[in-house]
Amino acid sequence: MDSVLARVSKTFHSTFETDPQLITLDTVPGDIPAWDSMGHVSLASGLEQEFNVNLDVDDLMAMENVREIVRVLNEKLERK
């Protein structure tokens, strides 16, 4: 899980220019000013590229915080 979180943090950095060390499983959209609806789309695109996965609408809706992002990605990676 840590390696997935590290890669998610890297994607947050490239998408929102945040300090990757500030991204934890407890990070929520309110913690990142640019993580609004459009930012969520940009983040999803970055995650798809970083993890080489396809995220569908249900995945995007479930990804309400970093903990859920990691969970969704772990499920996707297990299916590969």
Distance bins in CASP14 RR format, pairs under 12 A and 6 or more apart:
PFRMAT RR
TARGET T0000
AUTHOR 0000-0000-0000
RMODE 2
METHOD distances of the structure
MODEL  1
1 7 0 0 0 0 0 1 0 0 0 0 0
1 8 0 0 0 0 0 1 0 0 0 0 0
1 25 0 0 0 0 1 0 0 0 0 0 0
1 66 0 0 0 0 0 1 0 0 0 0 0
1 67 0 0 0 0 1 0 0 0 0 0 0
1 69 0 0 0 0 0 1 0 0 0 0 0
1 70 1 0 0 1 0 0 0 0 0 0 0
1 71 0 0 0 0 1 0 0 0 0 0 0
1 73 0 0 0 0 1 0 0 0 0 0 0
1 74 1 0 0 1 0 0 0 0 0 0 0
1 75 0 0 0 0 0 1 0 0 0 0 0
1 77 0 0 0 0 0 1 0 0 0 0 0
1 78 0 0 0 0 0 1 0 0 0 0 0
2 8 0 0 0 0 0 1 0 0 0 0 0
2 9 0 0 0 0 0 1 0 0 0 0 0
2 24 0 0 0 0 0 1 0 0 0 0 0
2 25 0 0 0 0 0 1 0 0 0 0 0
2 70 0 0 0 0 1 0 0 0 0 0 0
2 74 0 0 0 0 0 1 0 0 0 0 0
3 9 0 0 0 0 0 1 0 0 0 0 0
3 10 0 0 0 0 0 1 0 0 0 0 0
3 50 0 0 0 0 0 1 0 0 0 0 0
3 51 0 0 0 0 0 1 0 0 0 0 0
3 70 0 0 0 0 0 1 0 0 0 0 0
3 73 0 0 0 0 0 1 0 0 0 0 0
3 74 0 0 0 0 0 1 0 0 0 0 0
3 77 0 0 0 0 1 0 0 0 0 0 0
4 10 0 0 0 0 0 1 0 0 0 0 0
4 11 0 0 0 0 0 1 0 0 0 0 0
4 23 0 0 0 0 0 1 0 0 0 0 0
4 25 0 0 0 0 0 1 0 0 0 0 0
4 47 0 0 0 0 0 1 0 0 0 0 0
4 50 0 0 0 0 1 0 0 0 0 0 0
4 51 0 0 0 0 1 0 0 0 0 0 0
4 53 0 0 0 0 0 1 0 0 0 0 0
4 66 0 0 0 0 0 1 0 0 0 0 0
4 67 0 0 0 0 0 1 0 0 0 0 0
4 69 0 0 0 0 1 0 0 0 0 0 0
4 70 1 0 1 0 0 0 0 0 0 0 0
4 71 0 0 0 0 1 0 0 0 0 0 0
4 72 0 0 0 0 0 1 0 0 0 0 0
4 73 1 0 1 0 0 0 0 0 0 0 0
4 74 1 0 1 0 0 0 0 0 0 0 0
4 75 0 0 0 0 0 1 0 0 0 0 0
4 76 0 0 0 0 1 0 0 0 0 0 0
4 77 1 0 0 1 0 0 0 0 0 0 0
4 78 0 0 0 0 0 1 0 0 0 0 0
5 11 0 0 0 0 0 1 0 0 0 0 0
5 12 0 0 0 0 0 1 0 0 0 0 0
5 20 0 0 0 0 1 0 0 0 0 0 0
5 21 0 0 0 0 0 1 0 0 0 0 0
5 23 1 0 0 1 0 0 0 0 0 0 0
5 24 1 0 0 1 0 0 0 0 0 0 0
5 25 1 0 0 1 0 0 0 0 0 0 0
5 26 0 0 0 0 0 1 0 0 0 0 0
5 27 0 0 0 0 1 0 0 0 0 0 0
5 66 1 0 0 1 0 0 0 0 0 0 0
5 67 0 0 0 0 1 0 0 0 0 0 0
5 69 0 0 0 0 1 0 0 0 0 0 0
5 70 1 0 1 0 0 0 0 0 0 0 0
5 71 0 0 0 0 0 1 0 0 0 0 0
5 73 0 0 0 0 1 0 0 0 0 0 0
5 74 0 0 0 0 1 0 0 0 0 0 0
6 12 0 0 0 0 0 1 0 0 0 0 0
6 13 0 0 0 0 0 1 0 0 0 0 0
6 20 1 0 0 1 0 0 0 0 0 0 0
6 21 0 0 0 0 0 1 0 0 0 0 0
6 23 0 0 0 0 1 0 0 0 0 0 0
6 24 0 0 0 0 0 1 0 0 0 0 0
6 25 0 0 0 0 0 1 0 0 0 0 0
6 50 0 0 0 0 0 1 0 0 0 0 0
6 51 0 0 0 0 0 1 0 0 0 0 0
6 66 0 0 0 0 0 1 0 0 0 0 0
6 70 0 0 0 0 0 1 0 0 0 0 0
6 73 0 0 0 0 0 1 0 0 0 0 0
7 13 0 0 0 0 0 1 0 0 0 0 0
7 14 0 0 0 0 0 1 0 0 0 0 0
7 20 0 0 0 0 1 0 0 0 0 0 0
7 23 0 0 0 0 0 1 0 0 0 0 0
7 46 0 0 0 0 0 1 0 0 0 0 0
7 47 0 0 0 0 1 0 0 0 0 0 0
7 49 0 0 0 0 0 1 0 0 0 0 0
7 50 1 0 1 0 0 0 0 0 0 0 0
7 51 1 0 0 1 0 0 0 0 0 0 0
7 52 0 0 0 0 0 1 0 0 0 0 0
7 53 0 0 0 0 0 1 0 0 0 0 0
7 66 0 0 0 0 0 1 0 0 0 0 0
7 69 0 0 0 0 0 1 0 0 0 0 0
7 70 0 0 0 0 1 0 0 0 0 0 0
7 73 0 0 0 0 1 0 0 0 0 0 0
7 74 0 0 0 0 0 1 0 0 0 0 0
7 77 0 0 0 0 0 1 0 0 0 0 0
8 14 0 0 0 0 0 1 0 0 0 0 0
8 15 0 0 0 0 0 1 0 0 0 0 0
8 16 0 0 0 0 0 1 0 0 0 0 0
8 18 0 0 0 0 0 1 0 0 0 0 0
8 20 0 0 0 0 1 0 0 0 0 0 0
8 23 1 0 0 1 0 0 0 0 0 0 0
8 24 0 0 0 0 0 1 0 0 0 0 0
8 25 0 0 0 0 1 0 0 0 0 0 0
8 27 0 0 0 0 1 0 0 0 0 0 0
8 43 0 0 0 0 1 0 0 0 0 0 0
8 44 0 0 0 0 0 1 0 0 0 0 0
8 46 0 0 0 0 0 1 0 0 0 0 0
8 47 1 0 0 1 0 0 0 0 0 0 0
8 50 1 0 0 1 0 0 0 0 0 0 0
8 51 0 0 0 0 1 0 0 0 0 0 0
8 63 0 0 0 0 0 1 0 0 0 0 0
8 65 0 0 0 0 0 1 0 0 0 0 0
8 66 1 0 0 1 0 0 0 0 0 0 0
8 67 0 0 0 0 0 1 0 0 0 0 0
8 68 0 0 0 0 0 1 0 0 0 0 0
8 69 1 0 1 0 0 0 0 0 0 0 0
8 70 1 0 0 1 0 0 0 0 0 0 0
8 71 0 0 0 0 0 1 0 0 0 0 0
8 72 0 0 0 0 0 1 0 0 0 0 0
8 73 1 0 0 1 0 0 0 0 0 0 0
8 74 0 0 0 0 0 1 0 0 0 0 0
8 77 0 0 0 0 0 1 0 0 0 0 0
9 15 0 0 0 0 0 1 0 0 0 0 0
9 16 0 0 0 0 0 1 0 0 0 0 0
9 18 0 0 0 0 1 0 0 0 0 0 0
9 19 0 0 0 0 1 0 0 0 0 0 0
9 20 1 1 0 0 0 0 0 0 0 0 0
9 21 1 0 0 1 0 0 0 0 0 0 0
9 22 0 0 0 0 1 0 0 0 0 0 0
9 23 1 0 1 0 0 0 0 0 0 0 0
9 24 0 0 0 0 1 0 0 0 0 0 0
9 25 0 0 0 0 0 1 0 0 0 0 0
9 27 0 0 0 0 1 0 0 0 0 0 0
9 32 0 0 0 0 0 1 0 0 0 0 0
9 43 0 0 0 0 0 1 0 0 0 0 0
9 47 0 0 0 0 0 1 0 0 0 0 0
9 50 0 0 0 0 0 1 0 0 0 0 0
9 66 0 0 0 0 1 0 0 0 0 0 0
9 69 0 0 0 0 0 1 0 0 0 0 0
9 70 0 0 0 0 0 1 0 0 0 0 0
10 16 0 0 0 0 0 1 0 0 0 0 0
10 18 0 0 0 0 0 1 0 0 0 0 0
10 19 0 0 0 0 0 1 0 0 0 0 0
10 20 1 0 1 0 0 0 0 0 0 0 0
10 21 0 0 0 0 0 1 0 0 0 0 0
10 23 0 0 0 0 1 0 0 0 0 0 0
10 43 0 0 0 0 0 1 0 0 0 0 0
10 46 0 0 0 0 1 0 0 0 0 0 0
10 47 0 0 0 0 0 1 0 0 0 0 0
10 49 0 0 0 0 0 1 0 0 0 0 0
10 50 1 0 0 1 0 0 0 0 0 0 0
10 51 0 0 0 0 0 1 0 0 0 0 0
11 17 0 0 0 0 0 1 0 0 0 0 0
11 18 0 0 0 0 0 1 0 0 0 0 0
11 20 0 0 0 0 1 0 0 0 0 0 0
11 23 0 0 0 0 1 0 0 0 0 0 0
11 32 0 0 0 0 0 1 0 0 0 0 0
11 35 0 0 0 0 0 1 0 0 0 0 0
11 39 0 0 0 0 0 1 0 0 0 0 0
11 42 0 0 0 0 1 0 0 0 0 0 0
11 43 1 0 0 1 0 0 0 0 0 0 0
11 44 0 0 0 0 1 0 0 0 0 0 0
11 45 0 0 0 0 1 0 0 0 0 0 0
11 46 1 0 1 0 0 0 0 0 0 0 0
11 47 1 0 1 0 0 0 0 0 0 0 0
11 48 0 0 0 0 1 0 0 0 0 0 0
11 49 0 0 0 0 1 0 0 0 0 0 0
11 50 1 0 1 0 0 0 0 0 0 0 0
11 51 0 0 0 0 1 0 0 0 0 0 0
11 53 0 0 0 0 0 1 0 0 0 0 0
11 63 0 0 0 0 0 1 0 0 0 0 0
11 66 0 0 0 0 0 1 0 0 0 0 0
11 69 0 0 0 0 1 0 0 0 0 0 0
11 70 0 0 0 0 0 1 0 0 0 0 0
11 73 0 0 0 0 1 0 0 0 0 0 0
12 18 1 0 1 0 0 0 0 0 0 0 0
12 19 0 0 0 0 1 0 0 0 0 0 0
12 20 1 0 0 1 0 0 0 0 0 0 0
12 21 0 0 0 0 0 1 0 0 0 0 0
12 22 0 0 0 0 1 0 0 0 0 0 0
12 23 1 0 1 0 0 0 0 0 0 0 0
12 24 0 0 0 0 0 1 0 0 0 0 0
12 27 1 0 0 1 0 0 0 0 0 0 0
12 29 0 0 0 0 0 1 0 0 0 0 0
12 31 0 0 0 0 0 1 0 0 0 0 0
12 32 1 0 0 1 0 0 0 0 0 0 0
12 34 0 0 0 0 1 0 0 0 0 0 0
12 35 0 0 0 0 1 0 0 0 0 0 0
12 39 0 0 0 0 0 1 0 0 0 0 0
12 40 0 0 0 0 0 1 0 0 0 0 0
12 42 0 0 0 0 0 1 0 0 0 0 0
12 43 1 0 0 1 0 0 0 0 0 0 0
12 44 0 0 0 0 0 1 0 0 0 0 0
12 46 0 0 0 0 1 0 0 0 0 0 0
12 47 0 0 0 0 1 0 0 0 0 0 0
12 50 0 0 0 0 0 1 0 0 0 0 0
12 65 0 0 0 0 0 1 0 0 0 0 0
12 66 0 0 0 0 1 0 0 0 0 0 0
12 69 0 0 0 0 1 0 0 0 0 0 0
12 70 0 0 0 0 0 1 0 0 0 0 0
13 19 1 0 0 1 0 0 0 0 0 0 0
13 20 1 0 1 0 0 0 0 0 0 0 0
13 21 0 0 0 0 1 0 0 0 0 0 0
13 22 0 0 0 0 1 0 0 0 0 0 0
13 23 1 0 0 1 0 0 0 0 0 0 0
13 32 0 0 0 0 0 1 0 0 0 0 0
13 34 0 0 0 0 0 1 0 0 0 0 0
13 43 0 0 0 0 0 1 0 0 0 0 0
13 46 0 0 0 0 0 1 0 0 0 0 0
13 50 0 0 0 0 0 1 0 0 0 0 0
14 20 0 0 0 0 1 0 0 0 0 0 0
14 23 0 0 0 0 0 1 0 0 0 0 0
14 42 0 0 0 0 1 0 0 0 0 0 0
14 43 0 0 0 0 1 0 0 0 0 0 0
14 45 0 0 0 0 0 1 0 0 0 0 0
14 46 1 0 0 1 0 0 0 0 0 0 0
14 47 0 0 0 0 0 1 0 0 0 0 0
14 49 0 0 0 0 1 0 0 0 0 0 0
14 50 0 0 0 0 1 0 0 0 0 0 0
15 23 0 0 0 0 0 1 0 0 0 0 0
15 32 0 0 0 0 1 0 0 0 0 0 0
15 34 1 0 0 1 0 0 0 0 0 0 0
15 35 0 0 0 0 1 0 0 0 0 0 0
15 36 0 0 0 0 0 1 0 0 0 0 0
15 38 0 0 0 0 0 1 0 0 0 0 0
15 39 1 0 0 1 0 0 0 0 0 0 0
15 40 0 0 0 0 1 0 0 0 0 0 0
15 41 0 0 0 0 1 0 0 0 0 0 0
15 42 1 0 1 0 0 0 0 0 0 0 0
15 43 1 0 1 0 0 0 0 0 0 0 0
15 44 0 0 0 0 1 0 0 0 0 0 0
15 45 0 0 0 0 1 0 0 0 0 0 0
15 46 1 0 0 1 0 0 0 0 0 0 0
15 47 0 0 0 0 1 0 0 0 0 0 0
15 48 0 0 0 0 0 1 0 0 0 0 0
15 49 0 0 0 0 0 1 0 0 0 0 0
15 50 0 0 0 0 1 0 0 0 0 0 0
15 69 0 0 0 0 0 1 0 0 0 0 0
16 22 0 0 0 0 0 1 0 0 0 0 0
16 23 0 0 0 0 1 0 0 0 0 0 0
16 27 0 0 0 0 0 1 0 0 0 0 0
16 29 0 0 0 0 0 1 0 0 0 0 0
16 30 0 0 0 0 0 1 0 0 0 0 0
16 31 0 0 0 0 0 1 0 0 0 0 0
16 32 1 0 1 0 0 0 0 0 0 0 0
16 33 0 0 0 0 1 0 0 0 0 0 0
16 34 1 0 1 0 0 0 0 0 0 0 0
16 35 1 0 0 1 0 0 0 0 0 0 0
16 36 0 0 0 0 0 1 0 0 0 0 0
16 38 0 0 0 0 0 1 0 0 0 0 0
16 39 1 0 0 1 0 0 0 0 0 0 0
16 40 0 0 0 0 0 1 0 0 0 0 0
16 42 0 0 0 0 1 0 0 0 0 0 0
16 43 1 0 0 1 0 0 0 0 0 0 0
16 46 0 0 0 0 0 1 0 0 0 0 0
17 32 0 0 0 0 1 0 0 0 0 0 0
17 33 0 0 0 0 0 1 0 0 0 0 0
17 34 0 0 0 0 1 0 0 0 0 0 0
17 35 0 0 0 0 0 1 0 0 0 0 0
17 39 0 0 0 0 0 1 0 0 0 0 0
17 42 0 0 0 0 0 1 0 0 0 0 0
18 24 0 0 0 0 0 1 0 0 0 0 0
18 27 0 0 0 0 1 0 0 0 0 0 0
18 31 0 0 0 0 1 0 0 0 0 0 0
18 32 1 0 0 1 0 0 0 0 0 0 0
18 33 0 0 0 0 1 0 0 0 0 0 0
18 34 0 0 0 0 1 0 0 0 0 0 0
18 35 0 0 0 0 1 0 0 0 0 0 0
18 39 0 0 0 0 0 1 0 0 0 0 0
18 43 0 0 0 0 0 1 0 0 0 0 0
18 66 0 0 0 0 0 1 0 0 0 0 0
19 27 0 0 0 0 0 1 0 0 0 0 0
19 31 0 0 0 0 0 1 0 0 0 0 0
19 32 0 0 0 0 0 1 0 0 0 0 0
20 27 0 0 0 0 0 1 0 0 0 0 0
20 32 0 0 0 0 0 1 0 0 0 0 0
20 66 0 0 0 0 0 1 0 0 0 0 0
21 27 0 0 0 0 0 1 0 0 0 0 0
22 31 1 0 0 1 0 0 0 0 0 0 0
22 32 0 0 0 0 1 0 0 0 0 0 0
22 66 0 0 0 0 0 1 0 0 0 0 0
23 31 0 0 0 0 1 0 0 0 0 0 0
23 32 0 0 0 0 1 0 0 0 0 0 0
23 35 0 0 0 0 0 1 0 0 0 0 0
23 43 0 0 0 0 0 1 0 0 0 0 0
23 65 0 0 0 0 0 1 0 0 0 0 0
23 66 1 0 0 1 0 0 0 0 0 0 0
23 67 0 0 0 0 0 1 0 0 0 0 0
23 69 0 0 0 0 1 0 0 0 0 0 0
23 70 0 0 0 0 0 1 0 0 0 0 0
24 31 0 0 0 0 1 0 0 0 0 0 0
24 32 0 0 0 0 0 1 0 0 0 0 0
24 65 0 0 0 0 0 1 0 0 0 0 0
24 66 1 0 0 1 0 0 0 0 0 0 0
24 67 0 0 0 0 1 0 0 0 0 0 0
24 69 0 0 0 0 0 1 0 0 0 0 0
24 70 0 0 0 0 0 1 0 0 0 0 0
25 31 0 0 0 0 0 1 0 0 0 0 0
25 65 0 0 0 0 1 0 0 0 0 0 0
25 66 1 0 1 0 0 0 0 0 0 0 0
25 67 1 0 1 0 0 0 0 0 0 0 0
25 68 0 0 0 0 1 0 0 0 0 0 0
25 69 0 0 0 0 1 0 0 0 0 0 0
25 70 1 0 0 1 0 0 0 0 0 0 0
25 71 0 0 0 0 1 0 0 0 0 0 0
25 74 0 0 0 0 0 1 0 0 0 0 0
26 65 1 0 0 1 0 0 0 0 0 0 0
26 66 1 0 0 1 0 0 0 0 0 0 0
26 67 1 0 0 1 0 0 0 0 0 0 0
26 68 0 0 0 0 0 1 0 0 0 0 0
26 69 0 0 0 0 0 1 0 0 0 0 0
26 70 0 0 0 0 0 1 0 0 0 0 0
27 35 0 0 0 0 1 0 0 0 0 0 0
27 43 0 0 0 0 0 1 0 0 0 0 0
27 63 0 0 0 0 0 1 0 0 0 0 0
27 64 0 0 0 0 0 1 0 0 0 0 0
27 65 1 0 0 1 0 0 0 0 0 0 0
27 66 1 0 1 0 0 0 0 0 0 0 0
27 67 0 0 0 0 1 0 0 0 0 0 0
27 68 0 0 0 0 0 1 0 0 0 0 0
27 69 0 0 0 0 1 0 0 0 0 0 0
27 70 0 0 0 0 0 1 0 0 0 0 0
28 35 0 0 0 0 1 0 0 0 0 0 0
28 40 0 0 0 0 0 1 0 0 0 0 0
28 63 0 0 0 0 0 1 0 0 0 0 0
28 64 1 0 0 1 0 0 0 0 0 0 0
28 65 1 0 1 0 0 0 0 0 0 0 0
28 66 1 0 0 1 0 0 0 0 0 0 0
28 67 0 0 0 0 1 0 0 0 0 0 0
28 68 0 0 0 0 1 0 0 0 0 0 0
28 69 0 0 0 0 0 1 0 0 0 0 0
29 35 1 0 1 0 0 0 0 0 0 0 0
29 36 1 0 0 1 0 0 0 0 0 0 0
29 37 0 0 0 0 1 0 0 0 0 0 0
29 38 0 0 0 0 0 1 0 0 0 0 0
29 39 0 0 0 0 1 0 0 0 0 0 0
29 40 1 0 0 1 0 0 0 0 0 0 0
29 43 0 0 0 0 1 0 0 0 0 0 0
29 63 0 0 0 0 1 0 0 0 0 0 0
29 64 1 0 0 1 0 0 0 0 0 0 0
29 65 1 0 0 1 0 0 0 0 0 0 0
29 66 0 0 0 0 1 0 0 0 0 0 0
29 68 0 0 0 0 0 1 0 0 0 0 0
29 69 0 0 0 0 0 1 0 0 0 0 0
30 36 0 0 0 0 1 0 0 0 0 0 0
30 40 0 0 0 0 0 1 0 0 0 0 0
30 64 0 0 0 0 0 1 0 0 0 0 0
30 65 0 0 0 0 1 0 0 0 0 0 0
30 66 0 0 0 0 0 1 0 0 0 0 0
31 65 0 0 0 0 1 0 0 0 0 0 0
31 66 0 0 0 0 1 0 0 0 0 0 0
32 39 0 0 0 0 1 0 0 0 0 0 0
32 40 0 0 0 0 0 1 0 0 0 0 0
32 42 0 0 0 0 0 1 0 0 0 0 0
32 43 0 0 0 0 1 0 0 0 0 0 0
32 65 0 0 0 0 0 1 0 0 0 0 0
32 66 0 0 0 0 1 0 0 0 0 0 0
32 69 0 0 0 0 0 1 0 0 0 0 0
33 39 0 0 0 0 0 1 0 0 0 0 0
34 40 0 0 0 0 1 0 0 0 0 0 0
34 41 0 0 0 0 0 1 0 0 0 0 0
34 42 0 0 0 0 1 0 0 0 0 0 0
34 43 0 0 0 0 1 0 0 0 0 0 0
35 41 0 0 0 0 0 1 0 0 0 0 0
35 42 0 0 0 0 1 0 0 0 0 0 0
35 43 1 0 0 1 0 0 0 0 0 0 0
35 44 0 0 0 0 0 1 0 0 0 0 0
35 63 0 0 0 0 0 1 0 0 0 0 0
35 64 0 0 0 0 0 1 0 0 0 0 0
35 65 0 0 0 0 1 0 0 0 0 0 0
35 66 0 0 0 0 0 1 0 0 0 0 0
35 69 0 0 0 0 0 1 0 0 0 0 0
36 42 0 0 0 0 1 0 0 0 0 0 0
36 43 0 0 0 0 0 1 0 0 0 0 0
37 43 0 0 0 0 0 1 0 0 0 0 0
37 44 0 0 0 0 0 1 0 0 0 0 0
37 60 0 0 0 0 0 1 0 0 0 0 0
37 61 0 0 0 0 0 1 0 0 0 0 0
38 44 0 0 0 0 0 1 0 0 0 0 0
38 45 0 0 0 0 0 1 0 0 0 0 0
39 45 0 0 0 0 1 0 0 0 0 0 0
39 46 0 0 0 0 0 1 0 0 0 0 0
39 47 0 0 0 0 0 1 0 0 0 0 0
39 60 0 0 0 0 0 1 0 0 0 0 0
39 63 0 0 0 0 0 1 0 0 0 0 0
40 46 0 0 0 0 0 1 0 0 0 0 0
40 47 0 0 0 0 0 1 0 0 0 0 0
40 55 0 0 0 0 0 1 0 0 0 0 0
40 57 0 0 0 0 0 1 0 0 0 0 0
40 59 0 0 0 0 0 1 0 0 0 0 0
40 60 1 0 0 1 0 0 0 0 0 0 0
40 61 0 0 0 0 1 0 0 0 0 0 0
40 62 0 0 0 0 0 1 0 0 0 0 0
40 63 1 0 0 1 0 0 0 0 0 0 0
40 64 0 0 0 0 1 0 0 0 0 0 0
40 65 0 0 0 0 0 1 0 0 0 0 0
40 68 0 0 0 0 0 1 0 0 0 0 0
40 69 0 0 0 0 0 1 0 0 0 0 0
41 47 0 0 0 0 0 1 0 0 0 0 0
41 48 0 0 0 0 0 1 0 0 0 0 0
41 55 0 0 0 0 0 1 0 0 0 0 0
41 57 0 0 0 0 0 1 0 0 0 0 0
41 60 1 0 0 1 0 0 0 0 0 0 0
41 63 0 0 0 0 0 1 0 0 0 0 0
42 48 0 0 0 0 0 1 0 0 0 0 0
42 49 0 0 0 0 0 1 0 0 0 0 0
42 60 0 0 0 0 0 1 0 0 0 0 0
43 49 0 0 0 0 0 1 0 0 0 0 0
43 50 0 0 0 0 0 1 0 0 0 0 0
43 55 0 0 0 0 1 0 0 0 0 0 0
43 59 0 0 0 0 0 1 0 0 0 0 0
43 60 0 0 0 0 1 0 0 0 0 0 0
43 63 0 0 0 0 1 0 0 0 0 0 0
43 65 0 0 0 0 0 1 0 0 0 0 0
43 66 0 0 0 0 0 1 0 0 0 0 0
43 69 0 0 0 0 1 0 0 0 0 0 0
43 73 0 0 0 0 0 1 0 0 0 0 0
44 50 0 0 0 0 0 1 0 0 0 0 0
44 51 0 0 0 0 0 1 0 0 0 0 0
44 53 0 0 0 0 0 1 0 0 0 0 0
44 54 0 0 0 0 0 1 0 0 0 0 0
44 55 1 0 1 0 0 0 0 0 0 0 0
44 56 0 0 0 0 0 1 0 0 0 0 0
44 57 0 0 0 0 0 1 0 0 0 0 0
44 59 1 0 0 1 0 0 0 0 0 0 0
44 60 1 0 1 0 0 0 0 0 0 0 0
44 61 0 0 0 0 0 1 0 0 0 0 0
44 62 0 0 0 0 0 1 0 0 0 0 0
44 63 1 0 0 1 0 0 0 0 0 0 0
44 69 0 0 0 0 1 0 0 0 0 0 0
44 72 0 0 0 0 0 1 0 0 0 0 0
44 73 0 0 0 0 0 1 0 0 0 0 0
44 76 0 0 0 0 0 1 0 0 0 0 0
45 51 0 0 0 0 0 1 0 0 0 0 0
45 53 0 0 0 0 0 1 0 0 0 0 0
45 54 0 0 0 0 0 1 0 0 0 0 0
45 55 0 0 0 0 1 0 0 0 0 0 0
45 60 0 0 0 0 0 1 0 0 0 0 0
46 52 0 0 0 0 0 1 0 0 0 0 0
46 53 0 0 0 0 0 1 0 0 0 0 0
46 55 0 0 0 0 1 0 0 0 0 0 0
46 69 0 0 0 0 0 1 0 0 0 0 0
46 73 0 0 0 0 0 1 0 0 0 0 0
47 53 1 0 0 1 0 0 0 0 0 0 0
47 54 0 0 0 0 0 1 0 0 0 0 0
47 55 1 0 0 1 0 0 0 0 0 0 0
47 59 0 0 0 0 1 0 0 0 0 0 0
47 60 0 0 0 0 1 0 0 0 0 0 0
47 63 0 0 0 0 1 0 0 0 0 0 0
47 66 0 0 0 0 0 1 0 0 0 0 0
47 68 0 0 0 0 0 1 0 0 0 0 0
47 69 1 0 0 1 0 0 0 0 0 0 0
47 70 0 0 0 0 0 1 0 0 0 0 0
47 72 0 0 0 0 1 0 0 0 0 0 0
47 73 1 0 0 1 0 0 0 0 0 0 0
47 76 0 0 0 0 1 0 0 0 0 0 0
47 77 0 0 0 0 0 1 0 0 0 0 0
48 54 1 0 0 1 0 0 0 0 0 0 0
48 55 1 0 1 0 0 0 0 0 0 0 0
48 56 0 0 0 0 0 1 0 0 0 0 0
48 59 0 0 0 0 1 0 0 0 0 0 0
48 60 0 0 0 0 0 1 0 0 0 0 0
48 63 0 0 0 0 0 1 0 0 0 0 0
48 69 0 0 0 0 0 1 0 0 0 0 0
48 72 0 0 0 0 0 1 0 0 0 0 0
48 73 0 0 0 0 1 0 0 0 0 0 0
48 76 0 0 0 0 1 0 0 0 0 0 0
49 55 0 0 0 0 0 1 0 0 0 0 0
50 69 0 0 0 0 0 1 0 0 0 0 0
50 73 0 0 0 0 1 0 0 0 0 0 0
50 76 0 0 0 0 0 1 0 0 0 0 0
50 77 0 0 0 0 0 1 0 0 0 0 0
51 59 0 0 0 0 0 1 0 0 0 0 0
51 69 0 0 0 0 0 1 0 0 0 0 0
51 70 0 0 0 0 0 1 0 0 0 0 0
51 72 0 0 0 0 1 0 0 0 0 0 0
51 73 1 0 1 0 0 0 0 0 0 0 0
51 74 0 0 0 0 1 0 0 0 0 0 0
51 75 0 0 0 0 0 1 0 0 0 0 0
51 76 1 0 0 1 0 0 0 0 0 0 0
51 77 1 0 0 1 0 0 0 0 0 0 0
51 78 0 0 0 0 0 1 0 0 0 0 0
51 79 0 0 0 0 0 1 0 0 0 0 0
51 80 0 0 0 0 1 0 0 0 0 0 0
52 73 0 0 0 0 0 1 0 0 0 0 0
52 76 0 0 0 0 1 0 0 0 0 0 0
52 77 0 0 0 0 1 0 0 0 0 0 0
52 80 0 0 0 0 1 0 0 0 0 0 0
53 59 0 0 0 0 1 0 0 0 0 0 0
53 69 0 0 0 0 0 1 0 0 0 0 0
53 72 0 0 0 0 1 0 0 0 0 0 0
53 73 1 0 0 1 0 0 0 0 0 0 0
53 74 0 0 0 0 0 1 0 0 0 0 0
53 75 0 0 0 0 1 0 0 0 0 0 0
53 76 1 0 1 0 0 0 0 0 0 0 0
53 77 1 0 0 1 0 0 0 0 0 0 0
53 78 0 0 0 0 0 1 0 0 0 0 0
53 79 0 0 0 0 1 0 0 0 0 0 0
53 80 1 0 0 1 0 0 0 0 0 0 0
54 60 0 0 0 0 0 1 0 0 0 0 0
54 72 0 0 0 0 0 1 0 0 0 0 0
54 73 0 0 0 0 0 1 0 0 0 0 0
54 76 0 0 0 0 1 0 0 0 0 0 0
54 79 0 0 0 0 0 1 0 0 0 0 0
54 80 0 0 0 0 0 1 0 0 0 0 0
55 61 0 0 0 0 0 1 0 0 0 0 0
55 62 0 0 0 0 1 0 0 0 0 0 0
55 63 1 0 0 1 0 0 0 0 0 0 0
55 68 0 0 0 0 0 1 0 0 0 0 0
55 69 0 0 0 0 1 0 0 0 0 0 0
55 72 1 0 0 1 0 0 0 0 0 0 0
55 73 0 0 0 0 1 0 0 0 0 0 0
55 75 0 0 0 0 0 1 0 0 0 0 0
55 76 1 0 0 1 0 0 0 0 0 0 0
56 62 0 0 0 0 1 0 0 0 0 0 0
56 63 0 0 0 0 0 1 0 0 0 0 0
56 72 0 0 0 0 0 1 0 0 0 0 0
56 75 0 0 0 0 0 1 0 0 0 0 0
56 76 0 0 0 0 0 1 0 0 0 0 0
57 63 0 0 0 0 0 1 0 0 0 0 0
58 68 0 0 0 0 0 1 0 0 0 0 0
58 72 0 0 0 0 1 0 0 0 0 0 0
58 75 0 0 0 0 0 1 0 0 0 0 0
58 76 0 0 0 0 0 1 0 0 0 0 0
59 68 0 0 0 0 1 0 0 0 0 0 0
59 69 0 0 0 0 1 0 0 0 0 0 0
59 71 0 0 0 0 0 1 0 0 0 0 0
59 72 1 0 1 0 0 0 0 0 0 0 0
59 73 0 0 0 0 1 0 0 0 0 0 0
59 74 0 0 0 0 0 1 0 0 0 0 0
59 75 0 0 0 0 1 0 0 0 0 0 0
59 76 1 0 0 1 0 0 0 0 0 0 0
60 68 0 0 0 0 0 1 0 0 0 0 0
60 69 0 0 0 0 0 1 0 0 0 0 0
60 72 0 0 0 0 1 0 0 0 0 0 0
61 68 0 0 0 0 1 0 0 0 0 0 0
61 69 0 0 0 0 0 1 0 0 0 0 0
61 72 0 0 0 0 0 1 0 0 0 0 0
62 68 1 0 1 0 0 0 0 0 0 0 0
62 69 0 0 0 0 1 0 0 0 0 0 0
62 70 0 0 0 0 0 1 0 0 0 0 0
62 71 1 0 0 1 0 0 0 0 0 0 0
62 72 1 0 1 0 0 0 0 0 0 0 0
62 73 0 0 0 0 0 1 0 0 0 0 0
62 75 0 0 0 0 1 0 0 0 0 0 0
62 76 0 0 0 0 0 1 0 0 0 0 0
63 69 1 0 1 0 0 0 0 0 0 0 0
63 70 0 0 0 0 1 0 0 0 0 0 0
63 71 0 0 0 0 1 0 0 0 0 0 0
63 72 1 0 1 0 0 0 0 0 0 0 0
63 73 0 0 0 0 1 0 0 0 0 0 0
63 75 0 0 0 0 0 1 0 0 0 0 0
63 76 0 0 0 0 0 1 0 0 0 0 0
64 71 0 0 0 0 0 1 0 0 0 0 0
64 72 0 0 0 0 0 1 0 0 0 0 0
65 71 0 0 0 0 1 0 0 0 0 0 0
65 72 0 0 0 0 0 1 0 0 0 0 0
66 72 0 0 0 0 0 1 0 0 0 0 0
66 73 0 0 0 0 0 1 0 0 0 0 0
67 73 0 0 0 0 0 1 0 0 0 0 0
67 74 0 0 0 0 0 1 0 0 0 0 0
68 74 0 0 0 0 0 1 0 0 0 0 0
68 75 0 0 0 0 0 1 0 0 0 0 0
69 75 0 0 0 0 0 1 0 0 0 0 0
69 76 0 0 0 0 0 1 0 0 0 0 0
70 76 0 0 0 0 0 1 0 0 0 0 0
70 77 0 0 0 0 0 1 0 0 0 0 0
71 77 0 0 0 0 0 1 0 0 0 0 0
71 78 0 0 0 0 0 1 0 0 0 0 0
72 78 0 0 0 0 0 1 0 0 0 0 0
72 79 0 0 0 0 0 1 0 0 0 0 0
73 79 0 0 0 0 0 1 0 0 0 0 0
73 80 0 0 0 0 0 1 0 0 0 0 0
74 80 0 0 0 0 0 1 0 0 0 0 0
END
